[in-house]
Amino acid sequence: MAFFLARRLVQAVLILLGVAAITFLLLYFLPADPAVLIAGRSATPHMVAAIRHELGLDQPLVMQFLHYVGNLLHG
């Protein structure tokens, strides 16, 4: 019985990670740049770069995903 519960728990964690990865990738591959949308049309490239840094969009994809999952766990 304990083996069954442990296996189910591992499966649940893997499914949740898979759903989180799919959600993250769907948001990542949106055609619009969130920093440009936040900054507006009259933003300078420096302003867009600052917003990208503030949002963590200048980090590698793996780090962005880890931050995403961490934020999901924090609520």
N, CA, C and O atoms as CSV, one atom per row, in Angstrom:
chain,resi,resn,atom,element,x,y,z
A,1,MET,N,N,0.818,-1.194,0.000
A,1,MET,CA,C,0.000,0.000,0.000
A,1,MET,C,C,0.865,1.263,0.000
A,1,MET,O,O,0.564,2.235,-0.693
A,2,ALA,N,N,1.940,1.232,0.786
A,2,ALA,CA,C,2.826,2.397,0.850
A,2,ALA,C,C,3.501,2.631,-0.497
A,2,ALA,O,O,3.695,3.774,-0.910
A,3,PHE,N,N,3.858,1.543,-1.179
A,3,PHE,CA,C,4.477,1.673,-2.498
A,3,PHE,C,C,3.500,2.316,-3.483
A,3,PHE,O,O,3.889,3.165,-4.286
A,4,PHE,N,N,2.255,1.916,-3.418
A,4,PHE,CA,C,1.228,2.475,-4.298
A,4,PHE,C,C,1.071,3.974,-4.051
A,4,PHE,O,O,1.006,4.756,-4.999
A,5,LEU,N,N,1.010,4.372,-2.792
A,5,LEU,CA,C,0.860,5.788,-2.461
A,5,LEU,C,C,2.086,6.597,-2.886
A,5,LEU,O,O,1.959,7.715,-3.385
A,6,ALA,N,N,3.261,6.027,-2.685
A,6,ALA,CA,C,4.488,6.722,-3.080
A,6,ALA,C,C,4.534,6.899,-4.594
A,6,ALA,O,O,4.913,7.957,-5.095
A,7,ARG,N,N,4.145,5.852,-5.313
A,7,ARG,CA,C,4.136,5.931,-6.775
A,7,ARG,C,C,3.137,6.973,-7.255
A,7,ARG,O,O,3.425,7.732,-8.181
A,8,ARG,N,N,1.978,7.013,-6.638
A,8,ARG,CA,C,0.962,8.006,-7.008
A,8,ARG,C,C,1.430,9.426,-6.696
A,8,ARG,O,O,1.159,10.354,-7.458
A,9,LEU,N,N,2.119,9.590,-5.600
A,9,LEU,CA,C,2.637,10.905,-5.235
A,9,LEU,C,C,3.679,11.374,-6.248
A,9,LEU,O,O,3.672,12.535,-6.658
A,10,VAL,N,N,4.562,10.484,-6.644
A,10,VAL,CA,C,5.570,10.827,-7.650
A,10,VAL,C,C,4.896,11.163,-8.975
A,10,VAL,O,O,5.295,12.114,-9.647
A,11,GLN,N,N,3.895,10.406,-9.349
A,11,GLN,CA,C,3.172,10.686,-10.587
A,11,GLN,C,C,2.488,12.048,-10.527
A,11,GLN,O,O,2.498,12.795,-11.506
A,12,ALA,N,N,1.905,12.365,-9.398
A,12,ALA,CA,C,1.224,13.657,-9.252
A,12,ALA,C,C,2.210,14.812,-9.376
A,12,ALA,O,O,1.912,15.820,-10.015
A,13,VAL,N,N,3.376,14.670,-8.769
A,13,VAL,CA,C,4.393,15.722,-8.855
A,13,VAL,C,C,4.859,15.885,-10.298
A,13,VAL,O,O,5.021,17.009,-10.774
A,14,LEU,N,N,5.072,14.781,-10.991
A,14,LEU,CA,C,5.504,14.859,-12.388
A,14,LEU,C,C,4.435,15.498,-13.273
A,14,LEU,O,O,4.755,16.274,-14.174
A,15,ILE,N,N,3.192,15.179,-13.022
A,15,ILE,CA,C,2.106,15.782,-13.801
A,15,ILE,C,C,2.039,17.281,-13.538
A,15,ILE,O,O,1.874,18.067,-14.470
A,16,LEU,N,N,2.165,17.678,-12.290
A,16,LEU,CA,C,2.137,19.107,-11.971
A,16,LEU,C,C,3.311,19.845,-12.604
A,16,LEU,O,O,3.145,20.963,-13.092
A,17,LEU,N,N,4.488,19.238,-12.602
A,17,LEU,CA,C,5.637,19.858,-13.267
A,17,LEU,C,C,5.417,19.951,-14.773
A,17,LEU,O,O,5.795,20.939,-15.402
A,18,GLY,N,N,4.811,18.929,-15.342
A,18,GLY,CA,C,4.513,18.953,-16.773
A,18,GLY,C,C,3.524,20.045,-17.131
A,18,GLY,O,O,3.705,20.749,-18.125
A,19,VAL,N,N,2.489,20.189,-16.334
A,19,VAL,CA,C,1.499,21.245,-16.578
A,19,VAL,C,C,2.148,22.618,-16.411
A,19,VAL,O,O,1.876,23.531,-17.190
A,20,ALA,N,N,2.994,22.764,-15.409
A,20,ALA,CA,C,3.693,24.038,-15.207
A,20,ALA,C,C,4.603,24.338,-16.394
A,20,ALA,O,O,4.679,25.482,-16.841
A,21,ALA,N,N,5.291,23.325,-16.904
A,21,ALA,CA,C,6.185,23.530,-18.049
A,21,ALA,C,C,5.398,23.924,-19.294
A,21,ALA,O,O,5.809,24.818,-20.034
A,22,ILE,N,N,4.279,23.266,-19.523
A,22,ILE,CA,C,3.460,23.600,-20.692
A,22,ILE,C,C,2.924,25.023,-20.574
A,22,ILE,O,O,2.952,25.783,-21.543
A,23,THR,N,N,2.442,25.380,-19.400
A,23,THR,CA,C,1.929,26.738,-19.187
A,23,THR,C,C,3.034,27.770,-19.384
A,23,THR,O,O,2.820,28.797,-20.028
A,24,PHE,N,N,4.203,27.500,-18.836
A,24,PHE,CA,C,5.324,28.425,-18.972
A,24,PHE,C,C,5.710,28.593,-20.440
A,24,PHE,O,O,5.922,29.712,-20.907
A,25,LEU,N,N,5.800,27.490,-21.155
A,25,LEU,CA,C,6.200,27.575,-22.561
A,25,LEU,C,C,5.146,28.274,-23.411
A,25,LEU,O,O,5.488,28.994,-24.349
A,26,LEU,N,N,3.883,28.074,-23.099
A,26,LEU,CA,C,2.838,28.795,-23.832
A,26,LEU,C,C,2.970,30.299,-23.617
A,26,LEU,O,O,2.820,31.080,-24.557
A,27,LEU,N,N,3.249,30.698,-22.392
A,27,LEU,CA,C,3.431,32.123,-22.114
A,27,LEU,C,C,4.725,32.646,-22.731
A,27,LEU,O,O,4.790,33.796,-23.166
A,28,TYR,N,N,5.748,31.806,-22.768
A,28,TYR,CA,C,7.040,32.223,-23.306
A,28,TYR,C,C,6.975,32.459,-24.817
A,28,TYR,O,O,7.623,33.369,-25.334
A,29,PHE,N,N,6.203,31.648,-25.514
A,29,PHE,CA,C,6.161,31.739,-26.970
A,29,PHE,C,C,5.072,32.667,-27.493
A,29,PHE,O,O,4.750,32.632,-28.680
A,30,LEU,N,N,4.508,33.487,-26.633
A,30,LEU,CA,C,3.566,34.496,-27.109
A,30,LEU,C,C,4.299,35.456,-28.042
A,30,LEU,O,O,5.472,35.758,-27.822
A,31,PRO,N,N,3.627,35.931,-29.066
A,31,PRO,CA,C,4.327,36.785,-30.031
A,31,PRO,C,C,4.692,38.168,-29.491
A,31,PRO,O,O,5.558,38.831,-30.063
A,32,ALA,N,N,4.073,38.611,-28.434
A,32,ALA,CA,C,4.341,39.951,-27.910
A,32,ALA,C,C,5.394,39.892,-26.806
A,32,ALA,O,O,5.460,38.928,-26.043
A,33,ASP,N,N,6.203,40.923,-26.735
A,33,ASP,CA,C,7.206,41.047,-25.683
A,33,ASP,C,C,6.568,41.765,-24.498
A,33,ASP,O,O,6.137,42.909,-24.642
A,34,PRO,N,N,6.497,41.127,-23.333
A,34,PRO,CA,C,5.850,41.766,-22.187
A,34,PRO,C,C,6.500,43.092,-21.796
A,34,PRO,O,O,5.808,44.014,-21.361
A,35,ALA,N,N,7.798,43.196,-21.943
A,35,ALA,CA,C,8.482,44.437,-21.564
A,35,ALA,C,C,8.053,45.585,-22.463
A,35,ALA,O,O,7.878,46.709,-21.991
A,36,VAL,N,N,7.883,45.319,-23.742
A,36,VAL,CA,C,7.446,46.365,-24.674
A,36,VAL,C,C,6.004,46.755,-24.374
A,36,VAL,O,O,5.652,47.932,-24.443
A,37,LEU,N,N,5.174,45.781,-24.045
A,37,LEU,CA,C,3.779,46.084,-23.720
A,37,LEU,C,C,3.671,46.929,-22.456
A,37,LEU,O,O,2.848,47.841,-22.384
A,38,ILE,N,N,4.497,46.628,-21.467
A,38,ILE,CA,C,4.468,47.391,-20.219
A,38,ILE,C,C,5.022,48.794,-20.437
A,38,ILE,O,O,4.477,49.769,-19.918
A,39,ALA,N,N,6.099,48.896,-21.201
A,39,ALA,CA,C,6.762,50.185,-21.394
A,39,ALA,C,C,5.948,51.130,-22.267
A,39,ALA,O,O,5.989,52.345,-22.072
A,40,GLY,N,N,5.224,50.593,-23.208
A,40,GLY,CA,C,4.438,51.440,-24.098
A,40,GLY,C,C,5.179,51.754,-25.387
A,40,GLY,O,O,6.347,51.404,-25.556
A,41,ARG,N,N,4.483,52.414,-26.280
A,41,ARG,CA,C,5.046,52.693,-27.605
A,41,ARG,C,C,6.177,53.712,-27.580
A,41,ARG,O,O,7.098,53.635,-28.394
A,42,SER,N,N,6.118,54.643,-26.675
A,42,SER,CA,C,7.119,55.714,-26.664
A,42,SER,C,C,8.346,55.372,-25.821
A,42,SER,O,O,9.153,56.253,-25.522
A,43,ALA,N,N,8.494,54.130,-25.442
A,43,ALA,CA,C,9.610,53.730,-24.578
A,43,ALA,C,C,10.911,53.667,-25.366
A,43,ALA,O,O,10.939,53.303,-26.542
A,44,THR,N,N,11.963,54.025,-24.693
A,44,THR,CA,C,13.290,53.917,-25.293
A,44,THR,C,C,13.800,52.487,-25.118
A,44,THR,O,O,13.314,51.756,-24.255
A,45,PRO,N,N,14.767,52.090,-25.927
A,45,PRO,CA,C,15.343,50.746,-25.743
A,45,PRO,C,C,15.922,50.544,-24.343
A,45,PRO,O,O,15.903,49.431,-23.816
A,46,HIS,N,N,16.431,51.610,-23.748
A,46,HIS,CA,C,16.969,51.506,-22.389
A,46,HIS,C,C,15.850,51.197,-21.392
A,46,HIS,O,O,16.041,50.396,-20.477
A,47,MET,N,N,14.706,51.818,-21.562
A,47,MET,CA,C,13.571,51.557,-20.668
A,47,MET,C,C,13.089,50.113,-20.817
A,47,MET,O,O,12.779,49.450,-19.828
A,48,VAL,N,N,13.029,49.640,-22.047
A,48,VAL,CA,C,12.593,48.261,-22.294
A,48,VAL,C,C,13.586,47.284,-21.671
A,48,VAL,O,O,13.184,46.285,-21.075
A,49,ALA,N,N,14.875,47.568,-21.807
A,49,ALA,CA,C,15.895,46.699,-21.214
A,49,ALA,C,C,15.783,46.687,-19.694
A,49,ALA,O,O,15.962,45.644,-19.065
A,50,ALA,N,N,15.488,47.839,-19.105
A,50,ALA,CA,C,15.340,47.903,-17.646
A,50,ALA,C,C,14.131,47.088,-17.189
A,50,ALA,O,O,14.192,46.407,-16.165
A,51,ILE,N,N,13.054,47.155,-17.932
A,51,ILE,CA,C,11.855,46.381,-17.576
A,51,ILE,C,C,12.121,44.894,-17.756
A,51,ILE,O,O,11.708,44.082,-16.929
A,52,ARG,N,N,12.813,44.533,-18.840
A,52,ARG,CA,C,13.158,43.122,-19.056
A,52,ARG,C,C,14.007,42.595,-17.897
A,52,ARG,O,O,13.823,41.463,-17.448
A,53,HIS,N,N,14.931,43.419,-17.422
A,53,HIS,CA,C,15.771,43.010,-16.291
A,53,HIS,C,C,14.935,42.884,-15.018
A,53,HIS,O,O,15.101,41.936,-14.250
A,54,GLU,N,N,14.045,43.836,-14.802
A,54,GLU,CA,C,13.202,43.818,-13.605
A,54,GLU,C,C,12.294,42.586,-13.577
A,54,GLU,O,O,12.055,42.009,-12.517
A,55,LEU,N,N,11.796,42.193,-14.737
A,55,LEU,CA,C,10.922,41.023,-14.819
A,55,LEU,C,C,11.698,39.705,-14.887
A,55,LEU,O,O,11.112,38.627,-14.785
A,56,GLY,N,N,13.009,39.798,-15.060
A,56,GLY,CA,C,13.823,38.592,-15.152
A,56,GLY,C,C,13.815,37.972,-16.534
A,56,GLY,O,O,14.204,36.816,-16.695
A,57,LEU,N,N,13.380,38.721,-17.533
A,57,LEU,CA,C,13.313,38.187,-18.887
A,57,LEU,C,C,14.671,38.150,-19.571
A,57,LEU,O,O,14.801,37.600,-20.665
A,58,ASP,N,N,15.677,38.727,-18.941
A,58,ASP,CA,C,17.020,38.694,-19.504
A,58,ASP,C,C,17.817,37.491,-19.003
A,58,ASP,O,O,18.975,37.311,-19.381
A,59,GLN,N,N,17.212,36.680,-18.166
A,59,GLN,CA,C,17.873,35.490,-17.638
A,59,GLN,C,C,17.659,34.315,-18.589
A,59,GLN,O,O,16.757,34.351,-19.426
A,60,PRO,N,N,18.484,33.274,-18.465
A,60,PRO,CA,C,18.288,32.084,-19.301
A,60,PRO,C,C,16.913,31.459,-19.050
A,60,PRO,O,O,16.320,31.632,-17.986
A,61,LEU,N,N,16.430,30.742,-20.036
A,61,LEU,CA,C,15.094,30.152,-19.979
A,61,LEU,C,C,14.934,29.222,-18.776
A,61,LEU,O,O,13.877,29.197,-18.144
A,62,VAL,N,N,15.966,28.471,-18.465
A,62,VAL,CA,C,15.893,27.538,-17.330
A,62,VAL,C,C,15.708,28.307,-16.025
A,62,VAL,O,O,14.911,27.909,-15.176
A,63,MET,N,N,16.438,29.398,-15.866
A,63,MET,CA,C,16.299,30.199,-14.645
A,63,MET,C,C,14.913,30.835,-14.569
A,63,MET,O,O,14.324,30.917,-13.491
A,64,GLN,N,N,14.396,31.279,-15.700
A,64,GLN,CA,C,13.049,31.841,-15.714
A,64,GLN,C,C,12.033,30.785,-15.284
A,64,GLN,O,O,11.109,31.076,-14.525
A,65,PHE,N,N,12.211,29.557,-15.774
A,65,PHE,CA,C,11.288,28.483,-15.405
A,65,PHE,C,C,11.392,28.158,-13.918
A,65,PHE,O,O,10.377,27.936,-13.258
A,66,LEU,N,N,12.601,28.130,-13.394
A,66,LEU,CA,C,12.763,27.841,-11.966
A,66,LEU,C,C,12.124,28.935,-11.109
A,66,LEU,O,O,11.513,28.639,-10.082
A,67,HIS,N,N,12.261,30.177,-11.519
A,67,HIS,CA,C,11.598,31.267,-10.797
A,67,HIS,C,C,10.077,31.126,-10.907
A,67,HIS,O,O,9.350,31.375,-9.945
A,68,TYR,N,N,9.612,30.728,-12.078
A,68,TYR,CA,C,8.178,30.531,-12.301
A,68,TYR,C,C,7.632,29.448,-11.367
A,68,TYR,O,O,6.603,29.639,-10.720
A,69,VAL,N,N,8.321,28.325,-11.304
A,69,VAL,CA,C,7.876,27.232,-10.436
A,69,VAL,C,C,7.973,27.652,-8.969
A,69,VAL,O,O,7.091,27.336,-8.170
A,70,GLY,N,N,9.034,28.358,-8.622
A,70,GLY,CA,C,9.166,28.848,-7.249
A,70,GLY,C,C,8.031,29.778,-6.867
A,70,GLY,O,O,7.504,29.709,-5.757
A,71,ASN,N,N,7.657,30.648,-7.794
A,71,ASN,CA,C,6.533,31.546,-7.522
A,71,ASN,C,C,5.216,30.783,-7.442
A,71,ASN,O,O,4.328,31.161,-6.678
A,72,LEU,N,N,5.082,29.719,-8.220
A,72,LEU,CA,C,3.877,28.893,-8.113
A,72,LEU,C,C,3.786,28.240,-6.738
A,72,LEU,O,O,2.704,28.141,-6.158
A,73,LEU,N,N,4.918,27.801,-6.228
A,73,LEU,CA,C,4.923,27.143,-4.922
A,73,LEU,C,C,4.659,28.131,-3.785
A,73,LEU,O,O,4.100,27.760,-2.752
A,74,HIS,N,N,5.055,29.370,-3.975
A,74,HIS,CA,C,4.825,30.382,-2.941
A,74,HIS,C,C,3.398,30.904,-2.956
A,74,HIS,O,O,2.897,31.405,-1.950
A,75,GLY,N,N,2.762,30.784,-4.087
A,75,GLY,CA,C,1.362,31.209,-4.181
A,75,GLY,C,C,1.141,32.583,-4.644
A,75,GLY,O,O,-0.004,33.022,-4.753
